[in-house]
Every structure is written in C-alpha cells, then in structure tokens.
Amino acid sequence: MSAAFHDPDAGREVARYVGIDLTEVTEPGGPIRIVGRAPAFDAVRDDHGVVHSGVITALADIVAGITSGLASLPRWIVSTDLLISRLRTEVVGPIGLDAEVLRVGRTATVTRVHAFDEGAGGAALAEGVLTTSLLAPEGGPPEHPRPFRIRPIEPPPGGPEPLARFFRLAHDTPTPGAVRLELEEHLRNPWGILHGGATAVLVAEAAEHTARRALGGRWYSGDTVLHYLRPARTGPVVGSGRIVAGRADGIVVAVSLHDEGADARVVAEAIVTVRRP
C-alpha cells in the first residue's frame, strides 16, 4: 500500500469530476452513515439526456467505499463486490446518496447504498450493496477529520469535459466490440491503481457497447454484479462483453476487464442486465 493515502489530493480526480459532496451523519453509537449529492452534469449524459449508468455506479462505489472504510478503522478496505440495480432511466438531478454500514466482520464489511433523484421528488434511482475486504495499509489508514466531509470543487466554465474524454474511453481496439480505457494518472486511486469508479464506468460502457453493436438502438445498463478481482496498475484496461442470455426485460452481458500492460490479466468481471429505455 502507498503512503500517498495521506495526501488529501491523491486519487480524488474521479470524485471531483462527478462533483460528489459527502457529509457523515453517524448517530452516537450507531452504524457509520454518509449522505451526499452530485449534480447530473450534461457531460455525463448521452445525446438523449440519459445519465451514464457507469456514473451512477461510480457514485455508489465512492460513497459506500468511504463509509466502509470509516467503519473499518483502524484498518482500511478494498472493494471486492458491488451489486447495484438502476431503477430509473430518466434523471433530473441532482442525485442524492445515502450509505450505511450493515456489518463489520473480522475480514469484510457490507454497506448498503441508496441513490435517488432529488429533482424528481426523491424518486428511487438505484439500490446497491458493496462488500469490501479489510486490510492494514502500509503507513496506516487515511487520516480523515471526523465527522467526515468532502466538498465539491467548482467545475470549470462550461462544465466538466465529456465523459468519454475524461475516462479516456475508445472503441477502436484490436478486439472487435471492445472498449479501451487509457490508465492515466487522474484515473488512479490513492494506491496508484485504477479507481473503482472508473472501473464501473468501463464495465457499463462495455456492456452497452456490446448490446448496441449486436442489436442496434439504445441500451442502458440496469442490474450489475461487479467483482473487483485484481488491481489494474499498468493499462490500457480493455473491457470486452458477450451476450450470454436473453430476458423479457432485456439481455444479459458478461463483461471482462483486462490490464493489457500486465500480460492482459483479468482485473474485474461483471454480469450486467442491459435494457432498452
């Protein structure tokens, strides 16, 4: 583990890009709980105004990850599994967030996360559960004042850059139908590996790209089961999808992420239900 964790700016670029604002509201003697919100920037919407599913998953990963980490002190955590269901396609925004730890064990934590649309009367947007493994990072855990608080920074004039540009996504890969993410410094977490939120964006993009390429038209990721298997350190990271089943409400796509610069080893696997709008 890297001592960069003690640099308050290390690994924060993904959180800054999505504009997340978090506040700890833990009650005395109660489970760790963090609430927050994030704007639904135009930059993270497609040509039809739909917020990218990977961004919603990334928001869930960020707030649930911080909540899990605080509950695990003096140790820290690494994400292992994220299960999330997107409940609505339309998003007015801003996006509200609420995460609460359900269990802290000897080796793992389990945290529930709820996302809702503040601009649509608090309508449920996504529900998820993050499971993390506990570890003892080199140099100790991150130093966060309590109660925990992250304030967003002011976006640049005109808003953030488009999602595909920020996450360095490209579809012109040697593998037909695959999506490539260039692992640049701003996409790394404090340990110097691919940020969990960036992983979520690549998984959603690969699943949706697979559906569009095979069947045409518009598709959006819904239920996602994401397994974080190994850290991606080198890049580029390539996401490949294959349709494994049909459902009454869509199709099921299996997605694999490979770190091409590290002998193409598998770093994440996901099963994604992709639906028409």
C-alpha positions in Angstrom: 0.0 0.0 0.0 1.2 3.5 -0.7 1.7 6.3 1.8 0.1 8.6 -0.8 -3.1 7.9 1.2 -2.0 10.7 3.5 -2.0 13.2 0.6 -5.6 14.7 0.7 -5.5 15.3 -3.1 -4.3 11.8 -4.0 -6.8 9.8 -6.0 -9.5 12.4 -5.8 -9.9 13.3 -9.5 -12.8 10.9 -10.3 -14.7 12.2 -7.2 -14.1 15.7 -8.3 -15.2 15.0 -11.9 -18.6 13.7 -10.8 -18.9 16.6 -8.3 -19.7 14.5 -5.3 -20.5 16.2 -2.0 -20.5 14.0 1.1 -21.3 14.5 4.8 -21.1 12.0 7.6 -24.3 11.9 9.7 -23.4 9.0 12.0 -25.5 8.9 15.2 -23.7 8.4 18.5 -23.3 4.6 18.9 -24.9 3.9 15.6 -23.6 2.5 12.3 -21.4 4.7 10.1 -23.7 6.6 7.7 -22.8 9.1 5.0 -25.2 11.1 2.8 -24.4 13.2 -0.2 -25.4 14.5 -3.6 -23.9 15.0 -7.0 -25.1 17.1 -10.0 -26.3 15.3 -13.1 -23.9 17.3 -15.4 -24.6 17.4 -19.1 -21.1 16.0 -19.6 -22.2 12.6 -18.2 -25.4 12.4 -20.3 -25.8 10.9 -23.7 -27.4 12.6 -26.8 -30.8 11.6 -25.4 -30.1 13.2 -22.0 -29.7 10.0 -20.1 -27.1 9.9 -17.3 -24.4 7.2 -18.0 -25.1 4.1 -15.8 -21.4 3.9 -15.0 -21.5 7.3 -13.3 -24.4 6.2 -11.0 -22.4 3.1 -10.2 -19.3 5.1 -9.6 -21.1 7.4 -7.2 -22.4 4.4 -5.3 -18.8 2.9 -5.2 -17.4 6.2 -3.8 -19.9 6.8 -1.0 -20.1 3.2 0.0 -16.4 2.8 -0.1 -15.7 5.7 2.2 -18.5 4.6 4.5 -17.0 1.1 4.7 -13.5 2.4 5.3 -14.5 4.6 8.2 -16.4 1.7 9.8 -13.3 -0.4 9.5 -10.8 1.9 11.2 -8.0 1.5 12.3 -7.8 -0.8 9.3 -9.0 0.2 5.8 -10.7 -1.6 2.9 -10.5 -2.7 -0.7 -13.7 -3.2 -2.7 -14.4 -6.8 -3.7 -18.1 -7.0 -4.9 -20.6 -4.4 -5.9 -24.2 -5.3 -6.6 -26.4 -2.4 -7.9 -29.7 -2.0 -9.7 -30.6 1.0 -11.6 -34.3 1.6 -11.1 -35.0 4.6 -13.4 -33.6 5.7 -16.8 -34.6 9.3 -16.5 -32.7 11.5 -14.1 -33.5 15.2 -13.4 -30.8 15.7 -10.8 -29.2 16.4 -8.5 -28.6 12.8 -7.5 -29.0 12.1 -3.7 -26.9 9.5 -2.0 -27.3 7.6 1.4 -24.9 4.9 2.5 -24.9 2.9 5.8 -22.8 0.1 7.0 -24.7 -3.1 7.6 -21.9 -5.3 9.0 -18.3 -5.1 10.0 -16.7 -8.5 10.4 -13.1 -9.7 11.0 -12.3 -9.8 7.3 -15.0 -7.9 5.5 -17.6 -5.1 5.6 -21.0 -4.8 4.0 -22.5 -1.4 3.2 -25.9 -0.6 1.7 -26.2 2.4 -0.7 -29.3 4.2 -2.0 -29.4 6.8 -4.8 -32.4 8.9 -5.5 -33.4 11.8 -7.8 -33.8 15.0 -5.8 -35.2 16.7 -8.9 -38.0 14.1 -9.2 -39.3 14.3 -5.7 -36.8 11.8 -4.3 -37.7 9.0 -6.6 -35.5 5.9 -6.1 -32.8 5.8 -8.7 -30.6 2.9 -7.7 -30.1 0.5 -4.8 -26.8 -1.3 -4.1 -24.6 -3.3 -1.7 -20.8 -3.1 -1.5 -18.7 -5.8 0.0 -15.1 -4.9 1.0 -12.2 -6.8 2.4 -10.3 -5.4 5.4 -6.6 -4.7 5.2 -3.8 -2.9 7.1 -2.4 -0.4 4.6 1.3 0.4 4.7 1.8 3.7 6.7 -1.6 3.3 8.3 -5.1 4.2 7.2 -6.0 7.5 5.6 -6.3 10.5 8.0 -9.8 12.0 7.8 -11.2 14.5 10.2 -14.5 13.4 11.8 -17.3 13.8 11.1 -16.2 13.1 7.5 -16.8 15.7 4.9 -15.9 16.1 1.2 -16.9 19.3 -0.5 -17.1 19.5 -4.3 -14.8 21.9 -6.2 -16.3 24.4 -8.7 -16.5 22.9 -12.2 -14.6 24.7 -14.9 -16.5 27.2 -17.0 -18.9 25.3 -19.3 -18.9 22.3 -17.0 -16.7 19.2 -16.9 -15.2 17.7 -20.1 -17.3 14.9 -21.8 -17.3 11.6 -20.0 -15.5 9.6 -22.8 -12.7 12.2 -22.8 -12.2 12.3 -19.0 -12.2 8.5 -18.7 -10.1 8.1 -21.9 -12.5 5.7 -23.5 -12.1 4.5 -27.1 -13.8 1.9 -29.1 -11.2 1.4 -31.8 -9.5 -1.6 -30.2 -7.9 -4.6 -31.9 -10.6 -6.7 -30.4 -13.9 -6.1 -32.2 -16.5 -4.7 -29.9 -14.1 -4.0 -27.0 -13.7 -0.7 -25.2 -10.3 0.6 -24.1 -9.5 2.9 -21.1 -6.1 4.5 -21.1 -4.9 4.3 -17.4 -3.7 7.9 -16.9 -2.8 9.4 -13.5 -6.1 11.1 -12.9 -7.9 7.8 -13.1 -5.9 6.2 -10.3 -6.9 5.9 -6.6 -4.6 6.8 -3.7 -2.8 3.5 -4.1 -2.0 4.2 -7.7 -4.3 1.7 -9.2 -7.4 2.1 -11.4 -10.1 3.9 -9.4 -13.2 1.7 -8.6 -15.5 4.4 -10.1 -13.5 4.3 -13.4 -13.8 0.5 -13.3 -17.6 0.9 -13.0 -17.8 3.3 -16.0 -15.8 0.9 -18.2 -18.0 -2.0 -17.2 -21.2 -0.1 -18.1 -19.7 1.2 -21.4 -18.5 -2.2 -22.4 -21.9 -3.8 -21.7 -23.9 -1.2 -23.5 -21.5 -1.1 -26.5 -21.8 -4.9 -26.8 -25.6 -4.6 -26.9 -25.6 -1.7 -29.4 -23.2 -3.4 -31.7 -25.1 -6.7 -31.7 -28.7 -5.5 -31.8 -28.6 -1.8 -32.7 -30.5 1.0 -31.0 -30.3 2.4 -27.4 -29.4 0.2 -24.4 -28.7 1.1 -20.8 -27.1 -1.0 -18.0 -29.5 -1.9 -15.2 -28.7 -4.6 -12.7 -24.9 -5.0 -12.4 -22.9 -7.6 -10.4 -19.3 -6.4 -10.4 -16.4 -8.4 -9.0 -13.1 -6.5 -8.4 -10.5 -9.3 -8.8 -7.1 -7.7 -9.0 -5.7 -4.1 -9.2 -5.1 -2.6 -12.7 -1.8 -0.9 -12.5 -0.4 -0.6 -16.0 -3.1 -0.2 -18.7 -4.6 0.2 -21.0 -7.6 -1.6 -19.5 -9.8 -3.2 -22.1 -13.4 -4.2 -21.5 -15.0 -7.0 -23.6 -18.6 -8.1 -23.4 -20.5 -11.1 -24.7 -24.3 -11.7 -24.7 -25.0 -14.7 -22.5 -28.8 -14.7 -22.2 -32.0 -13.0 -23.2 -34.6 -11.8 -20.7 -38.1 -10.5 -21.0 -36.8 -7.0 -20.0 -33.5 -7.1 -21.9 -30.3 -9.1 -22.3 -27.6 -10.3 -20.0 -24.0 -9.3 -20.9 -20.9 -10.8 -19.3 -18.0 -8.3 -19.2 -14.3 -8.9 -18.5 -11.8 -6.2 -17.9 -8.1 -7.0 -18.8 -5.0 -5.0 -17.9 -3.3 -5.2 -21.3 0.0 -3.8 -20.0 0.2 -6.6 -17.3 0.0 -9.6 -19.6 -3.7 -9.0 -20.2 -4.6 -10.4 -16.8 -8.2 -10.2 -15.8 -8.8 -7.5 -13.2 -12.6 -7.4 -13.0 -15.6 -9.5 -14.1 -19.3 -8.4 -14.2 -22.7 -9.6 -15.2 -24.9 -6.8 -16.5 -28.6 -6.7 -17.4 -28.9 -4.3 -20.3 -32.3 -2.8 -21.2 -34.0 -0.7 -23.8 -35.0 2.8 -22.5 
